[in-house]
Amino acid sequence: MNLSLKPGREKSLLRLHPWVFASAFQTPDVSIASGSTVSLVDANGQFLARASYSPHSQIRARVWTFNDEEVDKEFFRRRIKAALNSRRRLQLDGQGDAQRLIHGESDGIPGLIVDRYADVLVLQSLTAGTEFWKQTFADLLVEETGVQIIYERSDADVRELEGLQPITGSLRGELHTSRFTIQEHGLKFNVDVQHGHKTGFYLDQRENRRRVGELSKDRDMLNCFCYTGGFSIHALANGARSVLSVDSSADALTLLEENLRLNNLPAERHTSMEGDVFQLLRRFRDEARSFDVIVLDPPKFAPTSAHAEKAARAYKDINLLAFKLLRAGGILVTFSCSGGVDATLFQKIVASAALDAGVDAVIIEHLSQGVDHPVSLHFPEGAYLKGLVCVKK
Ligand code: SAH
C-alpha cells in the first residue's frame, strides 16, 4: 500500500531519519493494520521508503528501508547478521559475556532491543512494527546466534503509545531460573532477567563502571541509584576504601549483596542503604558527611523534551547536593539517560548546580553509552546516555 506524505514532509526521510509523524501524512489512516508494511511516497508519488505503520502512535511510521526492496524474513536476516557482525568486529569478548546485540533504530530495526546474557537472549519489542515481526525475529535470532533461549521483556511503558499491552515470558526455549551470572570486565554479576529493570541489567554503563572503578582506588565512594551495585562492585574490586550504595529498590539491593559475595569482596567496606536519594543526600548534608567519589546515575527523569523542565530541577537538586558532599579534589560522576535532556542542557544544569553549591569544578571526561549501543548519525535521538566526570577544586 502506498501512503502519500504532505508536500515538504519528505525532508527528514531524505536525511535518512527513520520516523514519520502522523501530521506528515495526507490522510493519517487508522484502519491500516498495526505493524503492517507500507510504502511511503512523496506528494508527487515518488518512492521514499518502506516502513511499518503504527495507527495509534504519534510516530505513525518507522522506516525499515529507504530502498525499494522486499521486507521479509530474509530482509531481517540481513539486518540481524549485520548487527551481530558489527558486535564481533568490536571484539567485546574480553569485556564479558553480556552485551547488546540489537539496538533499535541504530541497527536498522526501529523498536527492537536484544540483549545477550551468557546463554540467554532477552528481547524487547517496543513498537507496532516489531510486534508484527516478533516471531520472525525470534526464529532468526535462534538461527543466527545459536542461542536456544529467548525471554521476552516487552513491558516498557512506551508500548502504551503504540496501543500495545505489556508482554513478558519465554519466546523460545524455557528459562529454568530467572537468575543468571554474567561476567563484566572480570567481575561477576547476578542478573534477574524476569524481574530486573529493562532487560535485567544496565549494559550501557559497562565501560563507565570499569572507568569509575579505576578512579575509586583508596577512596570513599557514595553510589547513588546503585541498582544491583554495578559501580560499587567495580569500585571495591579496585580497592576503594569504602562504598555506600543507595537505592529505593530492596530487590536491587538484595542482588547487590549477592554480587558482593560472588566476587569475594570485603563486606566490611560496603554499606547498602535502602531509601530515596533526594532525602538521603539532604540528610548526609545535614550530618556534614563527605565523600571522595560520588556517582549519580538516576532513572530517566525526562523521557521526552516535554518533561525537560521538571527533570532539570531534579537533576539540579541532586547534583547541587552531591557537590556539597564532595571533598576538595573529589570526583563527581554524574549521568542523565533522559532523551528529553540533551548533552548541552545537561552540562548547563550541572554547571548551575555547582554555582549554587558555591563550588568550582572542572570536567575531566565526557562519558556515554557503551559501543554496543551505537548511535546512527541519522538518528541523533539514539545518543541518550550522557555522563560528566567532574573534579571539585
Ligand atoms: N547505576 C546502575 C543503574 C541505575 S538505574 C548500574 O550501573 O547498574 C536507576 C536506579 O535508581 C534503579 O535501581 C532505581 O531503583 C533507582 N531509583 C529510582 N528512583 C530512586 C530514588 N528516588 N531514590 C533512590 N533510588 C531510586
Boltz pocket constraint, residues with backbone or C-beta under 6 A from the ligand:
constraints:
  - pocket:
      binder: B
      contacts: [[A, 201], [A, 202], [A, 205], [A, 209], [A, 224], [A, 225], [A, 226], [A, 227], [A, 228], [A, 229], [A, 230], [A, 231], [A, 246], [A, 247], [A, 248], [A, 249], [A, 252], [A, 275], [A, 276], [A, 277], [A, 278], [A, 297], [A, 298], [A, 299]]
      max_distance: 6.0
